[in-house]
Amino acid sequence: MNRPLNLKPGYFYNELLTAMTGKVIGEGTLYGVYDAYIVHPPKADQSESYIKAHE
């Protein structure tokens, strides 16, 4: 953007598109890799050494 969009919190998508008109100076594409590995928080009774070993 070449200027601020001046949108108020809670704006709608169509308001964003309208505010962007004439202000876009470039665009790009972001690629990423998704990993489904889930880290569960430790249980309250697990010792600190167990937690450090599994970080």
Phi and psi in degrees as GROMACS dihedral restraints (atoms count N, CA, C in turn):
[ dihedral_restraints ]
;  ai    aj    ak    al  type     phi  dphi    fc
    3     4     5     6     1   -96.3    20    10
    4     5     6     7     1    -7.0    20    10
    6     7     8     9     1  -149.0    20    10
    7     8     9    10     1   157.5    20    10
    9    10    11    12     1   -62.6    20    10
   10    11    12    13     1   150.9    20    10
   12    13    14    15     1   -88.1    20    10
   13    14    15    16     1   -19.0    20    10
   15    16    17    18     1    53.8    20    10
   16    17    18    19     1    46.9    20    10
   18    19    20    21     1   -95.3    20    10
   19    20    21    22     1   144.9    20    10
   21    22    23    24     1   -86.5    20    10
   22    23    24    25     1   150.2    20    10
   24    25    26    27     1   -53.6    20    10
   25    26    27    28     1   138.6    20    10
   27    28    29    30     1    89.8    20    10
   28    29    30    31     1    13.0    20    10
   30    31    32    33     1   -64.9    20    10
   31    32    33    34     1   158.8    20    10
   33    34    35    36     1   -93.6    20    10
   34    35    36    37     1   159.2    20    10
   36    37    38    39     1   -57.8    20    10
   37    38    39    40     1   -42.5    20    10
   39    40    41    42     1   -64.9    20    10
   40    41    42    43     1   -30.9    20    10
   42    43    44    45     1   -68.1    20    10
   43    44    45    46     1   -37.7    20    10
   45    46    47    48     1   -62.5    20    10
   46    47    48    49     1   -48.4    20    10
   48    49    50    51     1   -61.0    20    10
   49    50    51    52     1   -41.1    20    10
   51    52    53    54     1   -64.8    20    10
   52    53    54    55     1   -42.8    20    10
   54    55    56    57     1   -66.3    20    10
   55    56    57    58     1   -29.4    20    10
   57    58    59    60     1   -77.4    20    10
   58    59    60    61     1   -19.5    20    10
   60    61    62    63     1   -56.3    20    10
   61    62    63    64     1   123.6    20    10
   63    64    65    66     1    81.2    20    10
   64    65    66    67     1     1.0    20    10
   66    67    68    69     1  -114.9    20    10
   67    68    69    70     1    -7.5    20    10
   69    70    71    72     1   -77.6    20    10
   70    71    72    73     1   125.0    20    10
   72    73    74    75     1  -112.3    20    10
   73    74    75    76     1    -3.0    20    10
   75    76    77    78     1  -173.7    20    10
   76    77    78    79     1   166.2    20    10
   78    79    80    81     1  -151.1    20    10
   79    80    81    82     1   163.2    20    10
   81    82    83    84     1  -156.3    20    10
   82    83    84    85     1   179.7    20    10
   84    85    86    87     1  -127.3    20    10
   85    86    87    88     1   135.2    20    10
   87    88    89    90     1  -108.3    20    10
   88    89    90    91     1   125.3    20    10
   90    91    92    93     1  -110.7    20    10
   91    92    93    94     1   143.9    20    10
   93    94    95    96     1  -147.2    20    10
   94    95    96    97     1   170.4    20    10
   96    97    98    99     1  -119.5    20    10
   97    98    99   100     1   129.8    20    10
   99   100   101   102     1   -98.1    20    10
  100   101   102   103     1   133.6    20    10
  102   103   104   105     1  -120.8    20    10
  103   104   105   106     1   128.1    20    10
  105   106   107   108     1   -84.9    20    10
  106   107   108   109     1     8.5    20    10
  108   109   110   111     1   -64.5    20    10
  109   110   111   112     1   125.9    20    10
  111   112   113   114     1  -110.8    20    10
  112   113   114   115     1   129.3    20    10
  114   115   116   117     1  -101.6    20    10
  115   116   117   118     1   119.8    20    10
  117   118   119   120     1   -92.6    20    10
  118   119   120   121     1   141.3    20    10
  120   121   122   123     1   -65.7    20    10
  121   122   123   124     1   149.2    20    10
  123   124   125   126     1   -67.3    20    10
  124   125   126   127     1   153.2    20    10
  126   127   128   129     1   -76.1    20    10
  127   128   129   130     1   155.4    20    10
  129   130   131   132     1   -60.5    20    10
  130   131   132   133     1   -28.5    20    10
  132   133   134   135     1   -90.2    20    10
  133   134   135   136     1     2.5    20    10
  135   136   137   138     1   -81.6    20    10
  136   137   138   139     1   138.2    20    10
  138   139   140   141     1   -73.1    20    10
  139   140   141   142     1   161.3    20    10
  141   142   143   144     1   -62.8    20    10
  142   143   144   145     1   -35.8    20    10
  144   145   146   147     1   -66.3    20    10
  145   146   147   148     1   -37.3    20    10
  147   148   149   150     1   -65.1    20    10
  148   149   150   151     1   -43.0    20    10
  150   151   152   153     1   -63.5    20    10
  151   152   153   154     1   -45.4    20    10
  153   154   155   156     1   -63.1    20    10
  154   155   156   157     1   -36.2    20    10
  156   157   158   159     1   -69.5    20    10
  157   158   159   160     1   -21.4    20    10
  159   160   161   162     1  -110.8    20    10
  160   161   162   163     1    16.2    20    10
